[in-house]
């Protein structure tokens, strides 16, 4: 299992890494801190199995990084991880092809639940957001 974490905040990348590794102890986890680094990592690792993506990184505008991944790497499941907790933004991310949306205020248990749901082929939104 190859997991890519794209977030410009080192502490949050570390939290996402720990959540992913707790579910997938044998996973190879790579990191990117900008859209350019994300694009390069996806080109180097065509076998990426899961992407955890922050929408607000250097080089991103709105949903541009998500739209890029969906257009160029449609088989990679994307979990959006964002500080934005607006239900409308969560729904738009899902409409743009995200498999899950995890607010950065979520607990580690919620992060693991979202990752597991996506690995099981499902979608995930926070429990208080109607699908």
C-alpha positions in Angstrom: 0.0 0.0 0.0 1.4 3.4 -1.1 0.0 6.4 0.7 0.7 10.0 -0.3 0.1 12.9 2.2 -0.1 16.3 0.6 -0.2 19.1 3.2 2.0 22.1 3.8 1.9 21.9 7.6 4.5 19.5 9.0 2.7 18.8 12.2 -0.5 17.9 10.4 1.4 15.7 7.9 2.8 13.9 10.9 -0.7 13.4 12.4 -2.0 12.0 9.1 1.0 9.8 8.8 0.4 8.3 12.3 -3.3 7.8 11.5 -2.5 6.0 8.2 0.3 3.9 9.7 -2.0 2.8 12.6 -4.4 1.3 10.0 -1.7 0.3 7.5 1.4 -0.6 9.3 3.1 -1.9 6.2 2.3 1.1 4.1 4.9 3.2 2.3 4.0 6.8 3.2 5.3 9.7 1.2 4.8 13.4 1.7 4.4 16.5 -0.4 4.2 20.1 0.9 3.0 21.9 -2.3 1.0 21.2 -5.4 4.2 21.0 -7.4 5.6 18.4 -5.0 2.3 16.5 -5.1 2.3 16.4 -8.9 5.9 15.2 -8.9 5.2 12.5 -6.3 2.2 11.2 -8.3 4.4 11.1 -11.5 7.1 9.2 -9.7 4.7 6.8 -8.0 2.0 5.8 -10.4 1.0 3.0 -8.0 -0.2 5.4 -5.3 -3.1 3.7 -3.5 -4.4 6.6 -1.4 -4.0 10.4 -1.4 -4.7 12.5 1.7 -5.0 16.0 0.3 -5.1 19.5 1.9 -6.9 21.9 -0.5 -4.9 24.9 0.7 -1.3 24.4 -0.1 1.2 26.5 -2.1 0.2 26.3 -5.7 -3.5 25.5 -5.1 -6.5 27.6 -5.8 -9.9 26.4 -4.6 -10.3 22.8 -5.8 -7.5 23.0 -8.4 -5.4 20.3 -6.8 -8.3 17.9 -6.5 -9.4 18.6 -10.1 -5.8 18.0 -11.3 -5.6 14.6 -9.4 -9.0 13.5 -10.7 -8.1 14.4 -14.3 -4.6 12.9 -14.3 -4.8 10.1 -11.8 -8.5 9.0 -11.7 -7.8 5.7 -10.1 -6.3 7.2 -6.9 -8.8 7.6 -4.1 -8.6 11.1 -2.6 -9.4 12.0 0.9 -9.6 15.8 1.3 -8.2 17.0 4.6 -9.0 20.7 5.3 -9.5 23.3 8.0 -12.6 24.5 6.2 -15.6 22.9 8.0 -18.4 24.4 5.8 -20.9 21.7 4.7 -21.1 23.3 1.2 -17.4 23.0 0.7 -17.4 19.4 1.9 -20.2 18.6 -0.6 -18.3 20.4 -3.4 -15.2 18.5 -2.7 -17.2 15.2 -3.0 -18.8 16.5 -6.2 -15.3 17.1 -7.6 -14.4 13.5 -6.9 -13.1 13.2 -3.4 -13.9 9.9 -1.6 -14.0 11.5 1.8 -13.6 14.9 3.6 -11.9 15.1 6.9 -12.0 18.4 8.8 -8.7 19.2 10.5 -10.6 19.4 13.8 -11.5 15.7 13.6 -10.3 13.2 16.1 -7.8 10.6 15.2 -10.5 8.0 15.5 -12.5 9.9 12.8 -9.5 10.1 10.6 -9.0 6.4 10.9 -12.7 5.8 10.2 -12.6 7.9 7.0 -9.4 6.2 5.8 -10.9 2.7 6.5 -14.2 3.6 4.7 -12.3 4.7 1.6 -10.1 1.7 1.6 -13.3 -0.4 1.8 -14.6 1.4 -1.3 -17.0 3.7 0.5 -17.3 7.4 0.9 -17.1 9.3 4.2 -18.2 12.7 5.5 -18.3 13.8 9.1 -21.4 12.2 10.9 -23.1 15.6 11.3 -23.0 16.3 7.6 -25.9 14.9 5.5 -24.8 13.2 2.4 
